[in-house]
Amino acid sequence: MSSVTKKDLAKGISKKLGLSQKDSLFFVSEFFGFISKHYDESINIQRFGTFLERKTPKRVGRNPKTKEEFIIKERQRISFMPSSDFKKSIN
């Protein structure tokens, strides 16, 4: 599985819509900026999926070389749950 970058997304949008790559990259950056500004909310995009904020609990981690244990702090992360329509389209 290969990674898709913002630049790759912008190229695809540019080809599909006939926009310049600069305008397409601006659009992609603004979209992800909007998502990150609203991280404390869930963002639902109909027929695509939902971006959610989740908290990972505090836990014990280990250094694989030294086996030394340490505490990993509680963190917030963003997860994505695809809609059933999106799942059907990729399968």
Secondary structure in CASP SS format (residue, H / E / C, confidence):
PFRMAT SS
TARGET T0000
AUTHOR 0000-0000-0000
METHOD secondary structure of the structure
MODEL  1
M C 1.00
S C 1.00
S C 1.00
V C 1.00
T C 1.00
K H 1.00
K H 1.00
D H 1.00
L H 1.00
A H 1.00
K H 1.00
G H 1.00
I H 1.00
S H 1.00
K H 1.00
K H 1.00
L H 1.00
G C 1.00
L C 1.00
S C 1.00
Q H 1.00
K H 1.00
D H 1.00
S H 1.00
L H 1.00
F H 1.00
F H 1.00
V H 1.00
S H 1.00
E H 1.00
F H 1.00
F H 1.00
G H 1.00
F H 1.00
I H 1.00
S H 1.00
K H 1.00
H C 1.00
Y C 1.00
D C 1.00
E C 1.00
S C 1.00
I E 1.00
N E 1.00
I E 1.00
Q C 1.00
R C 1.00
F C 1.00
G E 1.00
T E 1.00
F E 1.00
L E 1.00
E E 1.00
R E 1.00
K E 1.00
T E 1.00
P C 1.00
K C 1.00
R E 1.00
V E 1.00
G E 1.00
R E 1.00
N C 1.00
P C 1.00
K C 1.00
T C 1.00
K C 1.00
E C 1.00
E E 1.00
F E 1.00
I E 1.00
I E 1.00
K C 1.00
E C 1.00
R E 1.00
Q E 1.00
R E 1.00
I E 1.00
S E 1.00
F E 1.00
M E 1.00
P E 1.00
S C 1.00
S H 1.00
D H 1.00
F H 1.00
K H 1.00
K H 1.00
S H 1.00
I H 1.00
N C 1.00
END
